[in-house]
């Protein structure tokens, strides 16, 4: 299975986990578990799962997921952290500014996350 196929499989599993029948708390707990999974594609899915939710993004959950992935060397994890921050900066730029100011992030995550600030 290629890396892309693994990522697509994880995305499909997330869609099943994010089914409206599941509670937000249950999905959040699952994403927190996925945020520390040994497979980078599972972790990446957890980081990206709130993309596009805008005002419905749970900032406390986003913070916990991102914090669990700081200091990683994997390109795709650091890129995903930046994407999550960049996306949320369109809705809550002050939250993202504060997050960026209070954490040590990879240069890639910081560059992506501050793109629209």
Buried (B, 14 or more C-beta within 10 A) or exposed (E): EEEEEBBEBBBEBBEEBBEEEBEEEEBBEBBBEBBEBEEBBBBBBBBBBBBEEEEEBBBEBBBBBBEBBBEBEEEBBBBBBBBBBBBBBEBBEEBBBEBBEEBEBBEBBBBBBBEEE
